[in-house]
Amino acid sequence: MNKSLLDTDILSEILKGKNLNVIHHAKNYYQQFGQYTISTITVLEIVKGFHKVQRENHIKQFLSTLSDTEVLALNIKSSELAGRIYADLERIGQPIGRADPMIAAIALENDLVLVTGNMRHYQRIQKLGYTLKLNNWKEI
């Protein structure tokens, strides 16, 4: 198993604890690495989701778990890469929003496998020639 960056959908599944495939993979991953790795973009998306439905207590609980989590930030180099990915996708008429290119760039910049259930979006980035490595914990 390789060190990985968890996409927002996978972290959300871990927090919900309902998808048995994700739970299995997450448990094995945590046993091997002792922590999860996420991006600041995922923090933004999780907080946005809870705040939108006025679950401030969930935000507080989520933020308290981050001390046990490696959180990678979007730096200048990954920002440039995200901008290129975003522009390349727009140019070919296949945009995927702003968050996913940023998450992909952080994974690429840190040479991490991106764990996601949203393969369709990220495979568009691979088709552009970017060496993004993907894994889907929603599958067996």
N, CA, C and O atoms as a GROMACS GRO file, in nm:
protein
  560
    1MET      N    1   0.085  -0.119   0.000
    1MET     CA    2   0.000   0.000   0.000
    1MET      C    3   0.090   0.125   0.000
    1MET      O    4   0.186   0.132   0.076
    2ASN      N    5   0.057   0.221  -0.084
    2ASN     CA    6   0.133   0.344  -0.094
    2ASN      C    7   0.070   0.455  -0.010
    2ASN      O    8  -0.051   0.456   0.015
    3LYS      N    9   0.155   0.548   0.035
    3LYS     CA   10   0.102   0.663   0.106
    3LYS      C   11   0.009   0.739   0.012
    3LYS      O   12   0.038   0.755  -0.107
    4SER      N   13  -0.103   0.786   0.065
    4SER     CA   14  -0.209   0.840  -0.020
    4SER      C   15  -0.266   0.968   0.036
    4SER      O   16  -0.259   0.996   0.156
    5LEU      N   17  -0.323   1.047  -0.054
    5LEU     CA   18  -0.400   1.166  -0.020
    5LEU      C   19  -0.547   1.129  -0.034
    5LEU      O   20  -0.589   1.083  -0.141
    6LEU      N   21  -0.626   1.149   0.070
    6LEU     CA   22  -0.768   1.116   0.064
    6LEU      C   23  -0.846   1.233   0.006
    6LEU      O   24  -0.835   1.346   0.053
    7ASP      N   25  -0.926   1.204  -0.096
    7ASP     CA   26  -1.016   1.303  -0.153
    7ASP      C   27  -1.131   1.325  -0.054
    7ASP      O   28  -1.154   1.244   0.036
    8THR      N   29  -1.201   1.434  -0.071
    8THR     CA   30  -1.308   1.471   0.021
    8THR      C   31  -1.416   1.364   0.031
    8THR      O   32  -1.467   1.337   0.140
    9ASP      N   33  -1.452   1.304  -0.082
    9ASP     CA   34  -1.559   1.202  -0.078
    9ASP      C   35  -1.520   1.082   0.007
    9ASP      O   36  -1.604   1.024   0.075
   10ILE      N   37  -1.393   1.044   0.002
   10ILE     CA   38  -1.348   0.929   0.081
   10ILE      C   39  -1.343   0.964   0.229
   10ILE      O   40  -1.386   0.886   0.313
   11LEU      N   41  -1.290   1.082   0.262
   11LEU     CA   42  -1.289   1.123   0.403
   11LEU      C   43  -1.432   1.131   0.457
   11LEU      O   44  -1.458   1.090   0.570
   12SER      N   45  -1.522   1.182   0.377
   12SER     CA   46  -1.662   1.190   0.416
   12SER      C   47  -1.718   1.050   0.445
   12SER      O   48  -1.792   1.031   0.542
   13GLU      N   49  -1.684   0.954   0.360
   13GLU     CA   50  -1.728   0.815   0.382
   13GLU      C   51  -1.669   0.757   0.510
   13GLU      O   52  -1.736   0.684   0.582
   14ILE      N   53  -1.544   0.790   0.538
   14ILE     CA   54  -1.481   0.743   0.662
   14ILE      C   55  -1.555   0.802   0.782
   14ILE      O   56  -1.583   0.731   0.880
   15LEU      N   57  -1.587   0.930   0.775
   15LEU     CA   58  -1.658   0.996   0.885
   15LEU      C   59  -1.797   0.937   0.906
   15LEU      O   60  -1.842   0.924   1.020
   16LYS      N   61  -1.865   0.902   0.797
   16LYS     CA   62  -1.999   0.843   0.807
   16LYS      C   63  -1.994   0.700   0.859
   16LYS      O   64  -2.083   0.656   0.932
   17GLY      N   65  -1.888   0.626   0.821
   17GLY     CA   66  -1.870   0.489   0.867
   17GLY      C   67  -1.972   0.390   0.815
   17GLY      O   68  -2.003   0.293   0.884
   18LYS      N   69  -2.025   0.412   0.694
   18LYS     CA   70  -2.129   0.323   0.641
   18LYS      C   71  -2.082   0.234   0.527
   18LYS      O   72  -2.131   0.122   0.513
   19ASN      N   73  -1.989   0.282   0.444
   19ASN     CA   74  -1.943   0.205   0.329
   19ASN      C   75  -1.838   0.104   0.376
   19ASN      O   76  -1.728   0.141   0.416
   20LEU      N   77  -1.874  -0.024   0.372
   20LEU     CA   78  -1.787  -0.129   0.426
   20LEU      C   79  -1.654  -0.139   0.353
   20LEU      O   80  -1.551  -0.166   0.415
   21ASN      N   81  -1.653  -0.117   0.222
   21ASN     CA   82  -1.528  -0.121   0.147
   21ASN      C   83  -1.435  -0.009   0.193
   21ASN      O   84  -1.316  -0.032   0.215
   22VAL      N   85  -1.489   0.110   0.206
   22VAL     CA   86  -1.408   0.224   0.251
   22VAL      C   87  -1.357   0.200   0.393
   22VAL      O   88  -1.240   0.226   0.422
   23ILE      N   89  -1.442   0.151   0.480
   23ILE     CA   90  -1.402   0.123   0.618
   23ILE      C   91  -1.286   0.023   0.622
   23ILE      O   92  -1.189   0.041   0.695
   24HIS      N   93  -1.298  -0.082   0.542
   24HIS     CA   94  -1.194  -0.186   0.537
   24HIS      C   95  -1.060  -0.126   0.492
   24HIS      O   96  -0.958  -0.146   0.557
   25HIS      N   97  -1.062  -0.054   0.379
   25HIS     CA   98  -0.939   0.008   0.327
   25HIS      C   99  -0.883   0.110   0.425
   25HIS      O  100  -0.762   0.115   0.448
   26ALA      N  101  -0.971   0.191   0.483
   26ALA     CA  102  -0.927   0.296   0.576
   26ALA      C  103  -0.860   0.235   0.699
   26ALA      O  104  -0.758   0.284   0.746
   27LYS      N  105  -0.918   0.128   0.749
   27LYS     CA  106  -0.862   0.061   0.867
   27LYS      C  107  -0.723   0.006   0.836
   27LYS      O  108  -0.630   0.025   0.915
   28ASN      N  109  -0.708  -0.061   0.722
   28ASN     CA  110  -0.578  -0.115   0.683
   28ASN      C  111  -0.476  -0.005   0.661
   28ASN      O  112  -0.360  -0.016   0.702
   29TYR      N  113  -0.520   0.103   0.597
   29TYR     CA  114  -0.430   0.215   0.571
   29TYR      C  115  -0.384   0.277   0.702
   29TYR      O  116  -0.264   0.303   0.719
   30TYR      N  117  -0.476   0.300   0.793
   30TYR     CA  118  -0.443   0.362   0.921
   30TYR      C  119  -0.348   0.275   1.002
   30TYR      O  120  -0.257   0.325   1.068
   31GLN      N  121  -0.368   0.143   0.997
   31GLN     CA  122  -0.278   0.052   1.068
   31GLN      C  123  -0.137   0.062   1.013
   31GLN      O  124  -0.040   0.051   1.088
   32GLN      N  125  -0.124   0.081   0.882
   32GLN     CA  126   0.008   0.089   0.821
   32GLN      C  127   0.075   0.224   0.842
   32GLN      O  128   0.195   0.229   0.871
   33PHE      N  129   0.001   0.333   0.829
   33PHE     CA  130   0.061   0.466   0.831
   33PHE      C  131   0.036   0.546   0.960
   33PHE      O  132   0.105   0.645   0.985
   34GLY      N  133  -0.061   0.506   1.040
   34GLY     CA  134  -0.086   0.572   1.168
   34GLY      C  135  -0.159   0.705   1.158
   34GLY      O  136  -0.182   0.770   1.260
   35GLN      N  137  -0.194   0.746   1.039
   35GLN     CA  138  -0.270   0.870   1.018
   35GLN      C  139  -0.317   0.874   0.874
   35GLN      O  140  -0.268   0.803   0.787
   36TYR      N  141  -0.415   0.961   0.851
   36TYR     CA  142  -0.460   0.989   0.716
   36TYR      C  143  -0.395   1.117   0.668
   36TYR      O  144  -0.353   1.200   0.749
   37THR      N  145  -0.387   1.133   0.537
   37THR     CA  146  -0.335   1.256   0.477
   37THR      C  147  -0.446   1.316   0.392
   37THR      O  148  -0.501   1.249   0.305
   38ILE      N  149  -0.478   1.442   0.418
   38ILE     CA  150  -0.579   1.514   0.342
   38ILE      C  151  -0.522   1.649   0.301
   38ILE      O  152  -0.410   1.683   0.339
   39SER      N  153  -0.598   1.725   0.225
   39SER     CA  154  -0.554   1.859   0.185
   39SER      C  155  -0.638   1.965   0.255
   39SER      O  156  -0.746   1.937   0.308
   40THR      N  157  -0.586   2.086   0.254
   40THR     CA  158  -0.662   2.198   0.309
   40THR      C  159  -0.790   2.220   0.228
   40THR      O  160  -0.887   2.275   0.279
   41ILE      N  161  -0.789   2.177   0.102
   41ILE     CA  162  -0.909   2.190   0.018
   41ILE      C  163  -1.019   2.099   0.074
   41ILE      O  164  -1.136   2.138   0.074
   42THR      N  165  -0.983   1.982   0.119
   42THR     CA  166  -1.080   1.890   0.180
   42THR      C  167  -1.134   1.949   0.310
   42THR      O  168  -1.254   1.937   0.337
   43VAL      N  169  -1.049   2.012   0.389
   43VAL     CA  170  -1.097   2.078   0.511
   43VAL      C  171  -1.202   2.182   0.473
   43VAL      O  172  -1.310   2.186   0.533
   44LEU      N  173  -1.172   2.264   0.373
   44LEU     CA  174  -1.266   2.365   0.325
   44LEU      C  175  -1.400   2.301   0.285
   44LEU      O  176  -1.506   2.349   0.324
   45GLU      N  177  -1.393   2.193   0.207
   45GLU     CA  178  -1.516   2.130   0.158
   45GLU      C  179  -1.599   2.068   0.270
   45GLU      O  180  -1.722   2.077   0.269
   46ILE      N  181  -1.533   2.005   0.366
   46ILE     CA  182  -1.606   1.943   0.478
   46ILE      C  183  -1.671   2.052   0.564
   46ILE      O  184  -1.788   2.039   0.600
   47VAL      N  185  -1.597   2.157   0.596
   47VAL     CA  186  -1.653   2.267   0.676
   47VAL      C  187  -1.769   2.331   0.601
   47VAL      O  188  -1.873   2.358   0.661
   48LYS      N  189  -1.754   2.355   0.472
   48LYS     CA  190  -1.861   2.414   0.391
   48LYS      C  191  -1.988   2.328   0.399
   48LYS      O  192  -2.098   2.380   0.418
   49GLY      N  193  -1.971   2.196   0.384
   49GLY     CA  194  -2.086   2.106   0.389
   49GLY      C  195  -2.160   2.111   0.521
   49GLY      O  196  -2.283   2.116   0.523
   50PHE      N  197  -2.086   2.108   0.631
   50PHE     CA  198  -2.149   2.113   0.762
   50PHE      C  199  -2.211   2.251   0.789
   50PHE      O  200  -2.321   2.260   0.843
   51HIS      N  201  -2.141   2.357   0.750
   51HIS     CA  202  -2.191   2.493   0.776
   51HIS      C  203  -2.319   2.520   0.695
   51HIS      O  204  -2.410   2.588   0.743
   52LYS      N  205  -2.322   2.468   0.575
   52LYS     CA  206  -2.439   2.489   0.488
   52LYS      C  207  -2.567   2.436   0.552
   52LYS      O  208  -2.674   2.494   0.537
   53VAL      N  209  -2.554   2.324   0.625
   53VAL     CA  210  -2.671   2.265   0.691
   53VAL      C  211  -2.673   2.298   0.840
   53VAL      O  212  -2.743   2.234   0.919
   54GLN      N  213  -2.596   2.398   0.877
   54GLN     CA  214  -2.593   2.452   1.013
   54GLN      C  215  -2.561   2.346   1.119
   54GLN      O  216  -2.630   2.335   1.220
   55ARG      N  217  -2.456   2.270   1.093
   55ARG     CA  218  -2.409   2.168   1.187
   55ARG      C  219  -2.276   2.212   1.249
   55ARG      O  220  -2.173   2.148   1.230
   56GLU      N  221  -2.281   2.323   1.322
   56GLU     CA  222  -2.159   2.380   1.379
   56GLU      C  223  -2.090   2.282   1.475
   56GLU      O  224  -1.968   2.282   1.485
   57ASN      N  225  -2.168   2.201   1.546
   57ASN     CA  226  -2.109   2.102   1.636
   57ASN      C  227  -2.028   1.998   1.558
   57ASN      O  228  -1.927   1.949   1.608
   58HIS      N  229  -2.073   1.965   1.437
   58HIS     CA  230  -1.999   1.870   1.352
   58HIS      C  231  -1.867   1.932   1.306
   58HIS      O  232  -1.766   1.864   1.296
   59ILE      N  233  -1.869   2.062   1.277
   59ILE     CA  234  -1.746   2.131   1.236
   59ILE      C  235  -1.645   2.125   1.350
   59ILE      O  236  -1.529   2.092   1.329
   60LYS      N  237  -1.689   2.158   1.468
   60LYS     CA  238  -1.600   2.157   1.585
   60LYS      C  239  -1.542   2.018   1.606
   60LYS      O  240  -1.422   2.003   1.631
   61GLN      N  241  -1.626   1.916   1.596
   61GLN     CA  242  -1.580   1.778   1.614
   61GLN      C  243  -1.481   1.740   1.505
   61GLN      O  244  -1.377   1.680   1.533
   62PHE      N  245  -1.513   1.775   1.380
   62PHE     CA  246  -1.424   1.745   1.268
   62PHE      C  247  -1.288   1.812   1.287
   62PHE      O  248  -1.184   1.748   1.273
   63LEU      N  249  -1.288   1.940   1.318
   63LEU     CA  250  -1.163   2.014   1.335
   63LEU      C  251  -1.078   1.957   1.448
   63LEU      O  252  -0.955   1.961   1.443
   64SER      N  253  -1.143   1.903   1.550
   64SER     CA  254  -1.069   1.844   1.662
   64SER      C  255  -0.995   1.716   1.622
   64SER      O  256  -0.897   1.679   1.687
   65THR      N  257  -1.040   1.650   1.517
   65THR     CA  258  -0.974   1.527   1.471
   65THR      C  259  -0.850   1.556   1.386
   65THR      O  260  -0.771   1.466   1.360
   66LEU      N  261  -0.833   1.680   1.344
   66LEU     CA  262  -0.724   1.712   1.251
   66LEU      C  263  -0.586   1.705   1.316
   66LEU      O  264  -0.485   1.699   1.246
   67SER      N  265  -0.579   1.706   1.448
   67SER     CA  266  -0.448   1.695   1.513
   67SER      C  267  -0.385   1.558   1.486
   67SER      O  268  -0.263   1.544   1.495
   68ASP      N  269  -0.466   1.458   1.454
   68ASP     CA  270  -0.418   1.324   1.421
   68ASP      C  271  -0.408   1.302   1.271
   68ASP      O  272  -0.389   1.189   1.226
   69THR      N  273  -0.420   1.408   1.192
   69THR     CA  274  -0.424   1.398   1.047
   69THR      C  275  -0.316   1.486   0.985
   69THR      O  276  -0.293   1.598   1.030
   70GLU      N  277  -0.250   1.434   0.883
   70GLU     CA  278  -0.156   1.517   0.807
   70GLU      C  279  -0.237   1.599   0.708
   70GLU      O  280  -0.309   1.542   0.625
   71VAL      N  281  -0.227   1.730   0.715
   71VAL     CA  282  -0.303   1.819   0.627
   71VAL      C  283  -0.203   1.895   0.540
   71VAL      O  284  -0.122   1.974   0.589
   72LEU      N  285  -0.211   1.870   0.410
   72LEU     CA  286  -0.120   1.934   0.314
   72LEU      C  287  -0.185   2.056   0.253
   72LEU      O  288  -0.302   2.054   0.213
   73ALA      N  289  -0.108   2.164   0.246
   73ALA     CA  290  -0.159   2.290   0.194
   73ALA      C  291  -0.126   2.307   0.046
   73ALA      O  292  -0.035   2.244  -0.008
   74LEU      N  293  -0.203   2.392  -0.017
   74LEU     CA  294  -0.178   2.432  -0.155
   74LEU      C  295  -0.067   2.537  -0.150
   74LEU      O  296  -0.088   2.648  -0.101
   75ASN      N  297   0.051   2.503  -0.202
   75ASN     CA  298   0.162   2.598  -0.202
   75ASN      C  299   0.176   2.660  -0.342
   75ASN      O  300   0.093   2.635  -0.430
   76ILE      N  301   0.278   2.740  -0.362
   76ILE     CA  302   0.295   2.809  -0.490
   76ILE      C  303   0.309   2.709  -0.605
   76ILE      O  304   0.245   2.724  -0.709
   77LYS      N  305   0.392   2.608  -0.586
   77LYS     CA  306   0.416   2.510  -0.693
   77LYS      C  307   0.289   2.430  -0.726
   77LYS      O  308   0.256   2.412  -0.843
   78SER      N  309   0.218   2.384  -0.623
   78SER     CA  310   0.095   2.309  -0.649
   78SER      C  311  -0.016   2.401  -0.701
   78SER      O  312  -0.103   2.357  -0.776
   79SER      N  313  -0.013   2.528  -0.662
   79SER     CA  314  -0.110   2.625  -0.716
   79SER      C  315  -0.089   2.645  -0.866
   79SER      O  316  -0.185   2.650  -0.943
   80GLU      N  317   0.036   2.657  -0.905
   80GLU     CA  318   0.066   2.670  -1.049
   80GLU      C  319   0.019   2.547  -1.125
   80GLU      O  320  -0.044   2.558  -1.230
   81LEU      N  321   0.050   2.430  -1.071
   81LEU     CA  322   0.009   2.305  -1.135
   81LEU      C  323  -0.143   2.296  -1.143
   81LEU      O  324  -0.197   2.256  -1.246
   82ALA      N  325  -0.212   2.332  -1.036
   82ALA     CA  326  -0.359   2.329  -1.036
   82ALA      C  327  -0.414   2.423  -1.142
   82ALA      O  328  -0.511   2.390  -1.211
   83GLY      N  329  -0.354   2.540  -1.155
   83GLY     CA  330  -0.397   2.635  -1.257
   83GLY      C  331  -0.380   2.579  -1.397
   83GLY      O  332  -0.467   2.599  -1.482
   84ARG      N  333  -0.271   2.510  -1.421
   84ARG     CA  334  -0.247   2.448  -1.552
   84ARG      C  335  -0.350   2.337  -1.580
   84ARG      O  336  -0.406   2.328  -1.689
   85ILE      N  337  -0.373   2.254  -1.480
   85ILE     CA  338  -0.470   2.145  -1.495
   85ILE      C  339  -0.609   2.204  -1.523
   85ILE      O  340  -0.679   2.160  -1.614
   86TYR      N  341  -0.647   2.302  -1.445
   86TYR     CA  342  -0.778   2.366  -1.459
   86TYR      C  343  -0.794   2.425  -1.600
   86TYR      O  344  -0.897   2.407  -1.664
   87ALA      N  345  -0.691   2.495  -1.646
   87ALA     CA  346  -0.695   2.556  -1.780
   87ALA      C  347  -0.698   2.450  -1.889
   87ALA      O  348  -0.772   2.465  -1.987
   88ASP      N  349  -0.619   2.344  -1.874
   88ASP     CA  350  -0.618   2.236  -1.975
   88ASP      C  351  -0.756   2.172  -1.986
   88ASP      O  352  -0.803   2.144  -2.096
   89LEU      N  353  -0.821   2.149  -1.872
   89LEU     CA  354  -0.954   2.089  -1.873
   89LEU      C  355  -1.057   2.182  -1.936
   89LEU      O  356  -1.144   2.138  -2.012
   90GLU      N  357  -1.048   2.310  -1.906
   90GLU     CA  358  -1.140   2.407  -1.967
   90GLU      C  359  -1.119   2.414  -2.118
   90GLU      O  360  -1.214   2.421  -2.195
   91ARG      N  361  -0.991   2.412  -2.159
   91ARG     CA  362  -0.960   2.423  -2.301
   91ARG      C  363  -1.021   2.308  -2.382
   91ARG      O  364  -1.061   2.327  -2.497
   92ILE      N  365  -1.027   2.189  -2.323
   92ILE     CA  366  -1.086   2.075  -2.396
   92ILE      C  367  -1.234   2.057  -2.367
   92ILE      O  368  -1.295   1.959  -2.410
   93GLY      N  369  -1.292   2.152  -2.293
   93GLY     CA  370  -1.435   2.149  -2.266
   93GLY      C  371  -1.477   2.045  -2.164
   93GLY      O  372  -1.590   1.996  -2.169
   94GLN      N  373  -1.386   2.010  -2.070
   94GLN     CA  374  -1.418   1.910  -1.968
   94GLN      C  375  -1.384   1.960  -1.828
   94GLN      O  376  -1.313   1.891  -1.754
   95PRO      N  377  -1.434   2.077  -1.789
   95PRO     CA  378  -1.400   2.128  -1.656
   95PRO      C  379  -1.459   2.041  -1.546
   95PRO      O  380  -1.562   1.976  -1.564
   96ILE      N  381  -1.390   2.040  -1.432
   96ILE     CA  382  -1.436   1.959  -1.318
   96ILE      C  383  -1.446   2.043  -1.191
   96ILE      O  384  -1.445   1.988  -1.081
   97GLY      N  385  -1.456   2.174  -1.206
   97GLY     CA  386  -1.462   2.262  -1.091
   97GLY      C  387  -1.322   2.301  -1.046
   97GLY      O  388  -1.223   2.260  -1.106
   98ARG      N  389  -1.315   2.380  -0.941
   98ARG     CA  390  -1.185   2.429  -0.894
   98ARG      C  391  -1.119   2.338  -0.790
   98ARG      O  392  -0.997   2.325  -0.787
   99ALA      N  393  -1.198   2.275  -0.707
   99ALA     CA  394  -1.142   2.197  -0.596
   99ALA      C  395  -1.063   2.076  -0.644
   99ALA      O  396  -0.952   2.051  -0.596
  100ASP      N  397  -1.117   2.000  -0.738
  100ASP     CA  398  -1.052   1.877  -0.781
  100ASP      C  399  -0.914   1.900  -0.845
  100ASP      O  400  -0.822   1.825  -0.815
  101PRO      N  401  -0.895   2.001  -0.931
  101PRO     CA  402  -0.759   2.026  -0.981
  101PRO      C  403  -0.661   2.063  -0.869
  101PRO      O  404  -0.544   2.027  -0.876
  102MET      N  405  -0.708   2.133  -0.767
  102MET     CA  406  -0.620   2.168  -0.655
  102MET      C  407  -0.581   2.043  -0.576
  102MET      O  408  -0.465   2.026  -0.540
  103ILE      N  409  -0.678   1.957  -0.550
  103ILE     CA  410  -0.650   1.833  -0.477
  103ILE      C  411  -0.555   1.745  -0.558
  103ILE      O  412  -0.461   1.688  -0.504
  104ALA      N  413  -0.580   1.734  -0.688
  104ALA     CA  414  -0.493   1.655  -0.776
  104ALA      C  415  -0.351   1.711  -0.776
  104ALA      O  416  -0.255   1.634  -0.771
  105ALA      N  417  -0.338   1.842  -0.783
  105ALA     CA  418  -0.206   1.905  -0.785
  105ALA      C  419  -0.130   1.878  -0.655
  105ALA      O  420  -0.009   1.855  -0.658
  106ILE      N  421  -0.199   1.880  -0.542
  106ILE     CA  422  -0.135   1.851  -0.415
  106ILE      C  423  -0.087   1.706  -0.414
  106ILE      O  424   0.023   1.677  -0.366
  107ALA      N  425  -0.169   1.614  -0.465
  107ALA     CA  426  -0.128   1.473  -0.474
  107ALA      C  427  -0.005   1.459  -0.565
  107ALA      O  428   0.091   1.391  -0.529
  108LEU      N  429  -0.010   1.522  -0.681
  108LEU     CA  430   0.103   1.514  -0.774
  108LEU      C  431   0.230   1.575  -0.713
  108LEU      O  432   0.337   1.515  -0.721
  109GLU      N  433   0.217   1.691  -0.654
  109GLU     CA  434   0.332   1.761  -0.597
  109GLU      C  435   0.399   1.681  -0.486
  109GLU      O  436   0.520   1.689  -0.468
  110ASN      N  437   0.320   1.605  -0.412
  110ASN     CA  438   0.372   1.526  -0.300
  110ASN      C  439   0.393   1.379  -0.335
  110ASN      O  440   0.422   1.298  -0.247
  111ASP      N  441   0.377   1.345  -0.463
  111ASP     CA  442   0.394   1.208  -0.514
  111ASP      C  443   0.311   1.108  -0.434
  111ASP      O  444   0.360   1.004  -0.390
  112LEU      N  445   0.183   1.142  -0.415
  112LEU     CA  446   0.091   1.057  -0.341
  112LEU      C  447  -0.014   0.999  -0.434
  112LEU      O  448  -0.051   1.060  -0.535
  113VAL      N  449  -0.063   0.882  -0.400
  113VAL     CA  450  -0.178   0.825  -0.468
  113VAL      C  451  -0.300   0.901  -0.420
  113VAL      O  452  -0.315   0.925  -0.300
  114LEU      N  453  -0.388   0.940  -0.510
  114LEU     CA  454  -0.512   1.007  -0.471
  114LEU      C  455  -0.621   0.902  -0.457
  114LEU      O  456  -0.656   0.833  -0.553
  115VAL      N  457  -0.674   0.890  -0.336
  115VAL     CA  458  -0.782   0.795  -0.309
  115VAL      C  459  -0.914   0.869  -0.325
  115VAL      O  460  -0.941   0.966  -0.254
  116THR      N  461  -0.995   0.823  -0.419
  116THR     CA  462  -1.120   0.892  -0.451
  116THR      C  463  -1.223   0.793  -0.503
  116THR      O  464  -1.190   0.689  -0.560
  117GLY      N  465  -1.346   0.827  -0.482
  117GLY     CA  466  -1.455   0.753  -0.546
  117GLY      C  467  -1.499   0.823  -0.673
  117GLY      O  468  -1.585   0.774  -0.746
  118ASN      N  469  -1.439   0.938  -0.700
  118ASN     CA  470  -1.476   1.019  -0.816
  118ASN      C  471  -1.374   0.999  -0.927
  118ASN      O  472  -1.309   1.094  -0.972
  119MET      N  473  -1.360   0.876  -0.971
  119MET     CA  474  -1.260   0.842  -1.072
  119MET      C  475  -1.281   0.918  -1.203
  119MET      O  476  -1.185   0.957  -1.269
  120ARG      N  477  -1.406   0.937  -1.240
  120ARG     CA  478  -1.438   1.000  -1.368
  120ARG      C  479  -1.373   1.138  -1.382
  120ARG      O  480  -1.317   1.170  -1.487
  121HIS      N  481  -1.382   1.219  -1.279
  121HIS     CA  482  -1.320   1.352  -1.283
  121HIS      C  483  -1.169   1.343  -1.296
  121HIS      O  484  -1.108   1.407  -1.382
  122TYR      N  485  -1.109   1.264  -1.209
  122TYR     CA  486  -0.964   1.260  -1.203
  122TYR      C  487  -0.902   1.187  -1.322
  122TYR      O  488  -0.788   1.214  -1.358
  123GLN      N  489  -0.975   1.095  -1.382
  123GLN     CA  490  -0.924   1.029  -1.502
  123GLN      C  491  -0.912   1.128  -1.618
  123GLN      O  492  -0.831   1.107  -1.709
  124ARG      N  493  -0.991   1.233  -1.617
  124ARG     CA  494  -0.977   1.338  -1.718
  124ARG      C  495  -0.840   1.403  -1.707
  124ARG      O  496  -0.779   1.439  -1.808
  125ILE      N  497  -0.792   1.418  -1.585
  125ILE     CA  498  -0.659   1.477  -1.563
  125ILE      C  499  -0.552   1.382  -1.615
  125ILE      O  500  -0.455   1.426  -1.678
  126GLN      N  501  -0.568   1.253  -1.588
  126GLN     CA  502  -0.473   1.154  -1.639
  126GLN      C  503  -0.469   1.156  -1.792
  126GLN      O  504  -0.361   1.147  -1.852
  127LYS      N  505  -0.586   1.168  -1.854
  127LYS     CA  506  -0.592   1.168  -2.000
  127LYS      C  507  -0.519   1.287  -2.062
  127LYS      O  508  -0.482   1.284  -2.179
  128LEU      N  509  -0.500   1.392  -1.983
  128LEU     CA  510  -0.423   1.508  -2.030
  128LEU      C  511  -0.273   1.482  -2.025
  128LEU      O  512  -0.195   1.563  -2.074
  129GLY      N  513  -0.232   1.371  -1.966
  129GLY     CA  514  -0.091   1.336  -1.959
  129GLY      C  515  -0.027   1.357  -1.822
  129GLY      O  516   0.092   1.332  -1.805
  130TYR      N  517  -0.105   1.401  -1.726
  130TYR     CA  518  -0.053   1.416  -1.590
  130TYR      C  519  -0.040   1.278  -1.526
  130TYR      O  520  -0.125   1.191  -1.549
  131THR      N  521   0.064   1.257  -1.448
  131THR     CA  522   0.094   1.125  -1.392
  131THR      C  523   0.024   1.103  -1.257
  131THR      O  524   0.085   1.053  -1.162
  132LEU      N  525  -0.101   1.140  -1.249
  132LEU     CA  526  -0.179   1.125  -1.128
  132LEU      C  527  -0.212   0.978  -1.104
  132LEU      O  528  -0.268   0.911  -1.191
  133LYS      N  529  -0.176   0.929  -0.985
  133LYS     CA  530  -0.205   0.791  -0.947
  133LYS      C  531  -0.334   0.789  -0.868
  133LYS      O  532  -0.352   0.869  -0.776
  134LEU      N  533  -0.425   0.697  -0.904
  134LEU     CA  534  -0.557   0.692  -0.842
  134LEU      C  535  -0.584   0.557  -0.778
  134LEU      O  536  -0.533   0.454  -0.822
  135ASN      N  537  -0.666   0.559  -0.673
  135ASN     CA  538  -0.714   0.438  -0.608
  135ASN      C  539  -0.857   0.468  -0.560
  135ASN      O  540  -0.885   0.577  -0.511
  136ASN      N  541  -0.946   0.371  -0.576
  136ASN     CA  542  -1.085   0.389  -0.534
  136ASN      C  543  -1.117   0.292  -0.421
  136ASN      O  544  -1.132   0.172  -0.444
  137TRP      N  545  -1.127   0.342  -0.298
  137TRP     CA  546  -1.157   0.258  -0.184
  137TRP      C  547  -1.303   0.216  -0.180
  137TRP      O  548  -1.340   0.132  -0.097
  138LYS      N  549  -1.386   0.271  -0.265
  138LYS     CA  550  -1.527   0.231  -0.267
  138LYS      C  551  -1.542   0.094  -0.334
  138LYS      O  552  -1.644   0.028  -0.319
  139GLU      N  553  -1.440   0.055  -0.408
  139GLU     CA  554  -1.440  -0.076  -0.472
  139GLU      C  555  -1.359  -0.172  -0.388
  139GLU      O  556  -1.277  -0.130  -0.306
  140ILE      N  557  -1.382  -0.300  -0.408
  140ILE     CA  558  -1.308  -0.403  -0.332
  140ILE      C  559  -1.163  -0.408  -0.372
  140ILE      O  560  -1.086  -0.488  -0.319
   0.00000   0.00000   0.00000
